[in-house]
Amino acid sequence: MRTGSVSILGAAVWNGEQFVDRDLHIVDGAVSERGEAGAATIDGRGRWLIPGLIDAHFHAYATSQDGFEDERGPLSFAAINGTRRLHAALRRGFTTVRDVAGGDIGLARAIDADLFSSPRYLFTGPALSQTGGHGDPRSAHIDLCFAHGHLSEIVDGVDPLRVAVRNRLRTGAHAIKLMASGGVFSLTDPIRVPQYSADELRAVVDEATRRGSYVAAHAYSSEAVQHAIDNGVRSIEHGNLIDAATAANMAAAGAYLVPTLAAYDAMDRRGAGIGLNAVSLAKNAEVLSHGQEAVRLAHAAGVRVGFGTDLMGELEDDQLCGVRLQIEAAGAAETLRSMTTVNAALIRDPRAGHLDAGAYGDAVLLSADPLTEPSALWEQDARTVVIRGGIAVD
C-alpha cells in the first residue's frame, strides 16, 4: 500500500476534545513529531484538520435494492462496483470502513496491492442468518433453495455455526456479523423478534473471542439487543427500537451501538422511486422515527456510540447525510468522536481515529470549524483536502 509524506502547516487540529493550532507532519504514511525534509506542504491556515473518518457499517457489495441481485448477482460485477463505492467513500473523507455483511479477502488483497484507491478496509464476509432470518432473501410464497450469497449465508445449529465462523476467520475476516433480529430488507421476519437461540449466539461469540475477534449483530428491538448482549455480542448494529433500560444494560455490558441513520432516511425519501418493495417500505417506516431517539438514549446511558451508514445500491451517495442526522441527535463534537475515536476503539485499531504521533496519516482538512458550523462535517464542498496514508486523494 502506497504511503507518502506531507506537512499541513498552521491548521487547527482536532485532539479529540478541541481544536489546537499546530503543524501536522506525516512521514511515510504515519503522523510524526517532525516533518521530512523536502516533503510537500499544505497551507492549513484558516482551516480545521480532523482525523480520517471511519464508517463502521459499510457494504461494498450491496449493488441494488433487490435482495437476490445483491446475493446472487455476478460477483465480478459486485466487486468492480464495490471499488467505485469504496473510492467514493474515500473522497467523502472516510479513510477506514468496516464492511459488515460482505466483502472478502480478494477485495482486501486488491486494496493492499494498490489496484485502486480505497479506504482502509475491514470485512466480515457474509453475515450469518438463521433460516427465515434477516439474511434470508426469500419471500414466503417462493419455493427456492437459498444457502448463501455475497452478503449473507444461512447457517442453523451450533456446530455448523462454529465451522462457519472458523472459515471466516481463516480467510481474513476482521469480525463476525450475524443477524439477531428481523430487518427492513428481508421479507418474512418481524422486525422485533430475536433471531438465533442463546446456544447458537454463544457458539459464535466463543469461536470469535478465542481468535481475538468479536461479533457484530444486526438488532433493532430491546428484546433482540438484550438477547445479543446477554450472549456476548460486542457491537450492536442499528438498535433503533431500544428503550432506556436496554441502553443502560448495553453500557454495563461494554457493548457498542453503531447507528445507521442514513439508511432509513434514504429509503424513506428515495426507496419507492428506485423499486424498493412495499414490505420493506412499511418496515422502514417503523424504525425511521426511532433512530435518533435511540442515539440520544444510548448517549444518556453512557453507551459508546459509533457511526455507520448501511446504504444499499444507489443510495450510497447519501453517506454524508448520515453525519447530519447523527449531529441532529447528538451534536457535532459527539458525532465527530463517534466517527473517529469511538469507531477506532470498536475496530481495535490504536492507529486510527486520532492525529497523535504514530497514528495513520489519514486526515480531512475542512474549510470551517465543525463545532460552530456543523455542516462542514456533512457538506462535500467543505472538504478542502482528504489525505490517506500521507497522500492526497484525487
C-alpha positions in Angstrom: 0.0 0.0 0.0 1.5 3.3 -1.1 2.3 5.9 1.6 3.6 9.5 1.4 5.0 12.4 3.4 3.3 15.8 3.8 3.2 18.6 6.3 0.0 20.6 6.9 1.0 23.9 8.4 -0.9 26.2 10.6 -4.2 24.3 10.8 -6.5 24.0 13.9 -6.1 20.3 14.6 -8.7 18.2 16.4 -7.3 16.4 19.5 -10.5 14.5 20.5 -11.8 17.3 22.7 -11.0 20.6 20.9 -9.1 22.2 18.1 -5.5 23.3 18.7 -3.4 25.3 16.3 -0.3 23.3 15.3 1.6 21.9 12.3 0.9 18.3 11.5 3.6 16.2 9.9 3.0 12.8 8.1 6.1 10.8 7.2 5.9 7.6 5.3 2.2 7.4 5.9 2.2 8.0 9.7 1.9 11.0 11.9 5.3 12.2 13.1 6.7 14.6 15.6 8.9 16.1 12.9 8.5 16.7 9.2 10.6 15.1 6.4 13.0 17.4 4.6 11.7 18.1 1.1 8.2 16.8 1.8 5.2 18.5 0.2 3.4 21.1 2.3 -0.2 22.2 2.5 -1.2 25.6 3.9 -3.7 24.9 6.6 -4.1 28.4 7.9 -7.7 29.3 8.4 -8.6 25.6 8.1 -9.6 22.8 10.5 -8.0 19.4 10.4 -9.7 16.3 11.6 -8.7 12.6 11.6 -9.8 10.5 8.7 -13.4 9.3 9.4 -14.5 5.7 10.0 -17.7 4.2 8.6 -18.3 1.1 10.8 -21.3 -0.2 8.8 -20.5 -0.2 5.1 -21.4 -2.6 2.3 -19.1 -2.7 -0.7 -21.0 -5.5 -2.5 -24.5 -4.0 -2.0 -25.3 -3.3 -5.6 -29.0 -2.8 -5.6 -32.3 -2.7 -3.5 -33.1 -6.3 -4.6 -32.0 -9.0 -2.2 -31.5 -11.7 -4.8 -29.5 -9.3 -7.0 -27.2 -8.4 -4.1 -26.8 -12.1 -3.0 -26.6 -14.0 -6.3 -25.7 -11.4 -9.0 -22.3 -11.8 -10.6 -19.6 -11.4 -8.0 -17.3 -9.9 -10.6 -19.9 -7.0 -11.1 -20.3 -6.6 -7.3 -16.5 -6.4 -6.8 -15.9 -3.9 -9.6 -18.9 -1.8 -8.5 -17.5 -2.1 -4.9 -14.3 -0.5 -6.0 -16.3 2.5 -7.1 -18.3 2.6 -3.9 -15.1 2.5 -1.8 -13.4 5.2 -3.8 -16.4 7.5 -3.5 -16.4 6.9 0.3 -12.8 7.8 0.5 -13.4 11.1 -1.4 -16.0 12.0 1.2 -13.4 11.7 4.0 -14.0 8.1 5.1 -10.4 6.7 5.3 -11.5 3.5 7.0 -14.6 1.3 6.5 -15.8 -1.8 8.3 -17.8 -3.9 5.8 -20.3 -5.9 7.9 -22.1 -8.4 5.6 -20.0 -8.9 2.5 -16.5 -8.3 1.3 -13.8 -10.9 1.1 -10.1 -11.5 1.1 -9.9 -10.9 -2.7 -11.2 -7.3 -2.4 -8.9 -6.7 0.6 -5.9 -8.0 -1.4 -6.7 -5.7 -4.3 -6.7 -2.7 -1.9 -3.4 -3.8 -0.2 -1.9 -4.1 -3.7 -3.0 -0.6 -4.6 -5.1 -1.7 -7.5 -7.5 1.1 -6.8 -7.8 4.0 -4.3 -9.8 2.9 -1.3 -10.2 3.5 2.5 -8.6 1.0 4.8 -10.8 -2.0 4.6 -12.1 -4.4 7.2 -14.6 -7.1 6.2 -16.7 -9.8 7.9 -17.6 -11.8 4.9 -21.3 -12.9 4.5 -23.4 -12.3 7.6 -24.7 -15.4 9.4 -28.5 -15.8 9.3 -31.0 -18.4 10.5 -33.5 -19.8 8.1 -36.2 -17.2 7.6 -34.0 -14.6 9.3 -32.8 -11.2 8.1 -30.3 -12.7 5.7 -32.8 -14.9 4.0 -34.0 -13.1 0.9 -36.9 -15.4 0.0 -40.5 -14.3 0.2 -42.9 -16.7 1.9 -44.5 -18.0 -1.3 -41.3 -18.7 -3.2 -40.2 -22.4 -3.2 -36.5 -21.8 -3.9 -33.3 -23.2 -2.3 -31.0 -20.5 -0.9 -28.0 -21.3 1.2 -25.5 -18.4 0.7 -24.8 -15.3 -1.2 -22.3 -12.4 -1.3 -23.8 -10.6 1.7 -25.3 -13.4 3.8 -25.3 -17.2 4.5 -28.0 -19.3 6.1 -26.4 -21.4 8.9 -28.6 -23.1 11.5 -27.3 -25.0 14.6 -24.4 -24.8 16.9 -21.9 -27.0 15.1 -22.4 -25.6 11.6 -22.1 -22.1 13.1 -18.8 -22.9 14.6 -17.5 -24.2 11.3 -18.8 -21.0 9.5 -17.0 -18.7 12.0 -13.8 -20.6 11.8 -13.8 -20.4 8.0 -14.4 -16.7 8.0 -11.5 -16.1 10.4 -9.4 -18.5 8.3 -10.0 -16.2 5.2 -9.2 -12.9 6.9 -12.4 -11.7 8.4 -12.0 -8.8 10.9 -15.1 -9.7 12.9 -18.2 -11.9 12.6 -21.6 -10.5 11.6 -24.8 -12.2 12.5 -28.5 -11.3 12.2 -30.1 -11.2 15.7 -33.5 -9.7 14.8 -35.8 -9.1 11.8 -34.8 -6.5 9.3 -36.1 -3.9 6.8 -34.8 -5.6 3.7 -35.9 -9.2 4.5 -39.5 -10.2 3.7 -40.7 -12.8 6.2 -39.3 -11.8 9.6 -40.9 -9.4 12.1 -38.6 -6.6 13.0 -38.7 -7.0 16.8 -38.4 -10.8 17.2 -34.9 -12.0 18.3 -33.2 -14.5 16.0 -30.8 -17.4 16.8 -31.1 -19.3 20.0 -28.9 -18.5 23.0 -26.8 -21.6 22.4 -26.2 -20.5 18.8 -25.2 -17.0 19.7 -22.8 -18.2 22.4 -21.2 -20.6 20.0 -20.5 -17.8 17.5 -19.2 -15.5 20.2 -17.0 -18.2 21.7 -15.3 -19.0 18.4 -14.7 -15.3 17.6 -13.4 -14.5 21.1 -10.9 -17.3 21.2 -9.4 -16.0 18.0 -9.2 -12.4 19.4 -12.1 -11.2 17.3 -15.7 -10.2 18.2 -19.3 -10.4 17.0 -21.4 -7.6 15.5 -25.2 -8.2 15.5 -27.9 -6.7 13.4 -30.6 -6.0 16.0 -33.4 -3.4 16.3 -35.6 -4.1 19.3 -34.9 -4.1 23.0 -35.7 -7.8 23.1 -33.2 -8.6 20.3 -30.5 -6.3 21.7 -30.8 -7.8 25.2 -30.7 -11.3 23.8 -27.5 -10.4 21.9 -25.6 -8.7 24.7 -26.7 -11.4 27.2 -24.8 -13.9 25.0 -21.6 -11.8 24.5 -22.2 -9.8 21.4 -20.0 -6.7 21.4 -21.2 -4.5 18.6 -25.0 -3.7 18.1 -25.8 -2.5 14.6 -28.9 -0.2 14.3 -30.6 -0.5 17.6 -33.4 1.9 16.6 -36.1 0.4 18.9 -34.1 0.2 22.2 -35.5 1.7 25.4 -33.7 3.4 28.2 -33.3 0.2 30.3 -31.7 -1.7 27.4 -29.4 1.2 26.7 -28.3 1.0 30.4 -27.7 -2.7 30.1 -25.6 -2.2 26.9 -23.4 0.3 28.8 -23.0 -2.1 31.7 -22.0 -4.9 29.2 -19.5 -2.7 27.4 -21.4 -3.1 24.1 -21.1 -0.5 21.3 -24.0 0.9 19.4 -23.5 1.6 15.7 -26.5 3.7 14.5 -27.2 3.7 10.7 -29.5 6.7 10.4 -28.6 7.4 6.8 -30.2 4.2 5.6 -33.7 4.8 6.9 -33.8 8.4 5.8 -32.6 7.5 2.3 -35.1 4.6 1.9 -37.9 6.8 3.1 -37.1 9.6 0.6 -35.9 7.5 -2.3 -36.9 3.9 -1.8 -40.1 3.8 -3.7 -38.6 5.6 -6.7 -35.9 3.0 -7.1 -38.1 0.0 -6.7 -37.9 -0.9 -3.0 -40.7 -3.4 -2.3 -43.8 -2.5 -0.2 -42.9 -4.8 2.7 -39.5 -3.2 3.2 -41.0 0.3 2.9 -43.5 -0.5 5.6 -40.8 -1.9 7.9 -38.6 1.1 7.3 -41.4 3.5 8.4 -41.4 1.7 11.8 -37.7 2.1 12.5 -37.2 5.5 10.9 -38.8 7.7 13.5 -37.0 6.0 16.4 -33.4 6.1 15.2 -32.3 9.5 16.5 -34.1 8.9 19.9 -32.1 5.6 20.2 -28.9 7.6 19.8 -30.0 10.0 22.5 -30.9 7.2 24.9 -27.6 5.4 24.3 -25.5 8.6 24.9 -27.5 9.3 28.1 -26.8 5.8 29.4 -23.1 6.0 28.7 -23.1 3.6 25.7 -20.1 4.0 23.4 -21.9 5.2 20.2 -20.1 4.8 16.9 -21.2 5.7 13.4 -22.3 3.7 10.3 -24.4 4.2 7.2 -25.6 0.8 5.8 -26.5 2.2 2.4 -27.5 -0.2 -0.4 -27.3 0.2 -4.1 -27.5 3.7 -5.5 -28.4 5.1 -2.1 -24.7 5.1 -1.2 -24.3 8.8 -2.2 -26.3 9.7 1.0 -23.4 8.7 3.2 -22.8 12.2 4.4 -26.5 12.7 5.2 -25.9 10.2 8.0 -23.5 12.6 9.5 -26.1 15.4 9.5 -28.7 13.1 11.1 -26.4 11.9 13.9 -25.4 15.5 14.6 -29.1 16.4 15.0 -29.3 13.7 17.6 -26.0 14.0 19.5 -24.3 17.2 18.5 -21.2 17.9 16.3 -18.5 17.1 18.9 -20.0 13.7 19.9 -20.6 12.8 16.3 -17.1 13.6 15.4 -15.9 11.4 18.2 -18.2 8.7 17.0 -16.7 8.7 13.6 -13.1 8.8 14.9 -12.1 7.7 18.4 -15.1 5.6 19.2 -15.1 3.7 16.0 -11.4 3.2 16.2 -11.8 1.6 19.7 -14.6 -0.5 18.2 -12.4 -1.9 15.5 -9.5 -2.2 18.0 -7.1 -0.1 15.9 -5.0 2.2 18.1 -3.5 3.9 15.0 -6.9 5.1 13.6 -9.2 7.9 14.7 -6.7 10.4 16.0 -3.7 12.6 14.9 -1.1 11.9 17.6 2.4 10.7 16.7 2.2 7.1 15.3 -1.3 7.4 14.0 -2.2 6.7 10.4 -1.5 9.7 8.2 -5.3 10.0 7.4 -6.8 13.4 7.7 -9.5 15.7 6.3 -8.9 19.4 6.0 -12.2 21.4 6.4 -12.9 25.0 5.3 -14.9 25.8 8.5 -15.0 25.0 12.2 -17.3 22.0 12.5 -18.1 22.8 16.2 -19.6 26.1 15.2 -20.6 25.3 11.6 -21.5 21.5 11.8 -22.4 21.5 8.1 -18.7 21.3 7.5 -18.9 17.7 8.5 -21.6 16.7 6.0 -21.0 19.1 3.1 -18.7 17.6 0.4 -17.6 21.1 -0.6 -16.3 21.8 2.9 -13.6 19.1 2.4 -10.5 21.1 1.1 -8.2 18.0 1.1 -8.6 14.4 2.1 -5.4 12.6 2.9 -4.9 8.9 3.2 -1.6 7.5 4.3 0.1 10.8 3.6 -1.2 11.0 0.1 -3.9 13.5 -1.0 -6.9 11.8 -2.6 -7.7 12.6 -6.2 
